[in-house]
Amino acid sequence: VSTERGSREQFIVTARPVSASLEGAREAARYEATVYCVNRYGSSAISWMVGPDSPDDQLPISEDTLTLQGTCPQ
């Protein structure tokens, strides 16, 4: 999970290798994002900009890496 300084509620999470399992990459990214939000803000709620429930053809995959974006509640 990565964030920008001053805006830590917004995050980017990556998972790889997608070639092994797209579903596995989705769930790994969802898990890491949930852990991040729970540890930082005490809630597992996430507002996804591009999330693990997006259709396959809308998922940003580059170089065998899935990249998702979301926001933790404050």
MIBAVO-60097 format. One record per residue (C-alpha): residue number from 0; residue in three letters; x, z, y. Coordinates in steps of 0.25 Angstrom, whole numbers, padded with zeros to 4 digits. Example, Ala and Ser with C-alpha at 12.3 -4.5 7.8 and 13.67 -1.06 7.14 Angstrom:
<tormi><pos>0</pos><code>ALA</code><X>0049</X><Z>0031</Z><Y>-0018</Y></tormi>
<tormi><pos>1</pos><code>SER</code><X>0055</X><Z>0029</Z><Y>-0004</Y></tormi>
//
This chain:
<tormi><pos>0</pos><code>VAL</code><X>0000</X><Z>0000</Z><Y>0000</Y></tormi>
<tormi><pos>1</pos><code>SER</code><X>0005</X><Z>-0004</Z><Y>0014</Y></tormi>
<tormi><pos>2</pos><code>THR</code><X>0000</X><Z>0000</Z><Y>0028</Y></tormi>
<tormi><pos>3</pos><code>GLU</code><X>0004</X><Z>-0003</Z><Y>0042</Y></tormi>
<tormi><pos>4</pos><code>ARG</code><X>0009</X><Z>0009</Z><Y>0051</Y></tormi>
<tormi><pos>5</pos><code>GLY</code><X>-0003</X><Z>0014</Z><Y>0059</Y></tormi>
<tormi><pos>6</pos><code>SER</code><X>-0013</X><Z>0008</Z><Y>0050</Y></tormi>
<tormi><pos>7</pos><code>ARG</code><X>-0011</X><Z>0015</Z><Y>0037</Y></tormi>
<tormi><pos>8</pos><code>GLU</code><X>-0026</X><Z>0014</Z><Y>0033</Y></tormi>
<tormi><pos>9</pos><code>GLN</code><X>-0024</X><Z>-0001</Z><Y>0031</Y></tormi>
<tormi><pos>10</pos><code>PHE</code><X>-0016</X><Z>-0005</Z><Y>0019</Y></tormi>
<tormi><pos>11</pos><code>ILE</code><X>-0011</X><Z>-0016</Z><Y>0011</Y></tormi>
<tormi><pos>12</pos><code>VAL</code><X>-0010</X><Z>-0014</Z><Y>-0004</Y></tormi>
<tormi><pos>13</pos><code>THR</code><X>-0003</X><Z>-0024</Z><Y>-0014</Y></tormi>
<tormi><pos>14</pos><code>ALA</code><X>-0003</X><Z>-0025</Z><Y>-0029</Y></tormi>
<tormi><pos>15</pos><code>ARG</code><X>0005</X><Z>-0034</Z><Y>-0038</Y></tormi>
<tormi><pos>16</pos><code>PRO</code><X>0006</X><Z>-0041</Z><Y>-0047</Y></tormi>
<tormi><pos>17</pos><code>VAL</code><X>-0007</X><Z>-0048</Z><Y>-0046</Y></tormi>
<tormi><pos>18</pos><code>SER</code><X>-0003</X><Z>-0058</Z><Y>-0057</Y></tormi>
<tormi><pos>19</pos><code>ALA</code><X>-0004</X><Z>-0046</Z><Y>-0067</Y></tormi>
<tormi><pos>20</pos><code>SER</code><X>-0018</X><Z>-0042</Z><Y>-0063</Y></tormi>
<tormi><pos>21</pos><code>LEU</code><X>-0026</X><Z>-0045</Z><Y>-0051</Y></tormi>
<tormi><pos>22</pos><code>GLU</code><X>-0036</X><Z>-0034</Z><Y>-0054</Y></tormi>
<tormi><pos>23</pos><code>GLY</code><X>-0024</X><Z>-0024</Z><Y>-0057</Y></tormi>
<tormi><pos>24</pos><code>ALA</code><X>-0018</X><Z>-0028</Z><Y>-0043</Y></tormi>
<tormi><pos>25</pos><code>ARG</code><X>-0031</X><Z>-0026</Z><Y>-0036</Y></tormi>
<tormi><pos>26</pos><code>GLU</code><X>-0033</X><Z>-0012</Z><Y>-0042</Y></tormi>
<tormi><pos>27</pos><code>ALA</code><X>-0019</X><Z>-0008</Z><Y>-0040</Y></tormi>
<tormi><pos>28</pos><code>ALA</code><X>-0020</X><Z>-0012</Z><Y>-0025</Y></tormi>
<tormi><pos>29</pos><code>ARG</code><X>-0034</X><Z>-0004</Z><Y>-0025</Y></tormi>
<tormi><pos>30</pos><code>TYR</code><X>-0028</X><Z>0008</Z><Y>-0031</Y></tormi>
<tormi><pos>31</pos><code>GLU</code><X>-0016</X><Z>0009</Z><Y>-0021</Y></tormi>
<tormi><pos>32</pos><code>ALA</code><X>-0025</X><Z>0007</Z><Y>-0009</Y></tormi>
<tormi><pos>33</pos><code>THR</code><X>-0034</X><Z>0018</Z><Y>-0014</Y></tormi>
<tormi><pos>34</pos><code>VAL</code><X>-0022</X><Z>0027</Z><Y>-0016</Y></tormi>
<tormi><pos>35</pos><code>TYR</code><X>-0017</X><Z>0024</Z><Y>-0002</Y></tormi>
<tormi><pos>36</pos><code>CYS</code><X>-0030</X><Z>0027</Z><Y>0005</Y></tormi>
<tormi><pos>37</pos><code>VAL</code><X>-0033</X><Z>0039</Z><Y>-0003</Y></tormi>
<tormi><pos>38</pos><code>ASN</code><X>-0019</X><Z>0045</Z><Y>0000</Y></tormi>
<tormi><pos>39</pos><code>ARG</code><X>-0019</X><Z>0041</Z><Y>0014</Y></tormi>
<tormi><pos>40</pos><code>TYR</code><X>-0034</X><Z>0043</Z><Y>0018</Y></tormi>
<tormi><pos>41</pos><code>GLY</code><X>-0040</X><Z>0051</Z><Y>0007</Y></tormi>
<tormi><pos>42</pos><code>SER</code><X>-0050</X><Z>0040</Z><Y>0003</Y></tormi>
<tormi><pos>43</pos><code>SER</code><X>-0050</X><Z>0029</Z><Y>-0007</Y></tormi>
<tormi><pos>44</pos><code>ALA</code><X>-0060</X><Z>0020</Z><Y>0002</Y></tormi>
<tormi><pos>45</pos><code>ILE</code><X>-0053</X><Z>0007</Z><Y>0006</Y></tormi>
<tormi><pos>46</pos><code>SER</code><X>-0058</X><Z>-0004</Z><Y>0015</Y></tormi>
<tormi><pos>47</pos><code>TRP</code><X>-0051</X><Z>-0017</Z><Y>0009</Y></tormi>
<tormi><pos>48</pos><code>MET</code><X>-0048</X><Z>-0029</Z><Y>0018</Y></tormi>
<tormi><pos>49</pos><code>VAL</code><X>-0043</X><Z>-0036</Z><Y>0005</Y></tormi>
<tormi><pos>50</pos><code>GLY</code><X>-0046</X><Z>-0027</Z><Y>-0007</Y></tormi>
<tormi><pos>51</pos><code>PRO</code><X>-0046</X><Z>-0027</Z><Y>-0022</Y></tormi>
<tormi><pos>52</pos><code>ASP</code><X>-0060</X><Z>-0031</Z><Y>-0023</Y></tormi>
<tormi><pos>53</pos><code>SER</code><X>-0058</X><Z>-0044</Z><Y>-0015</Y></tormi>
<tormi><pos>54</pos><code>PRO</code><X>-0061</X><Z>-0057</Z><Y>-0023</Y></tormi>
<tormi><pos>55</pos><code>ASP</code><X>-0048</X><Z>-0062</Z><Y>-0031</Y></tormi>
<tormi><pos>56</pos><code>ASP</code><X>-0047</X><Z>-0074</Z><Y>-0022</Y></tormi>
<tormi><pos>57</pos><code>GLN</code><X>-0047</X><Z>-0065</Z><Y>-0009</Y></tormi>
<tormi><pos>58</pos><code>LEU</code><X>-0036</X><Z>-0056</Z><Y>-0014</Y></tormi>
<tormi><pos>59</pos><code>PRO</code><X>-0022</X><Z>-0058</Z><Y>-0007</Y></tormi>
<tormi><pos>60</pos><code>ILE</code><X>-0012</X><Z>-0061</Z><Y>-0018</Y></tormi>
<tormi><pos>61</pos><code>SER</code><X>0002</X><Z>-0065</Z><Y>-0014</Y></tormi>
<tormi><pos>62</pos><code>GLU</code><X>0014</X><Z>-0065</Z><Y>-0023</Y></tormi>
<tormi><pos>63</pos><code>ASP</code><X>0007</X><Z>-0058</Z><Y>-0034</Y></tormi>
<tormi><pos>64</pos><code>THR</code><X>0003</X><Z>-0047</Z><Y>-0025</Y></tormi>
<tormi><pos>65</pos><code>LEU</code><X>-0011</X><Z>-0042</Z><Y>-0021</Y></tormi>
<tormi><pos>66</pos><code>THR</code><X>-0012</X><Z>-0037</Z><Y>-0007</Y></tormi>
<tormi><pos>67</pos><code>LEU</code><X>-0025</X><Z>-0029</Z><Y>-0002</Y></tormi>
<tormi><pos>68</pos><code>GLN</code><X>-0028</X><Z>-0023</Z><Y>0012</Y></tormi>
<tormi><pos>69</pos><code>GLY</code><X>-0037</X><Z>-0011</Z><Y>0015</Y></tormi>
<tormi><pos>70</pos><code>THR</code><X>-0040</X><Z>0001</Z><Y>0024</Y></tormi>
<tormi><pos>71</pos><code>CYS</code><X>-0041</X><Z>0015</Z><Y>0020</Y></tormi>
<tormi><pos>72</pos><code>PRO</code><X>-0052</X><Z>0023</Z><Y>0027</Y></tormi>
<tormi><pos>73</pos><code>GLN</code><X>-0047</X><Z>0033</Z><Y>0037</Y></tormi>
//
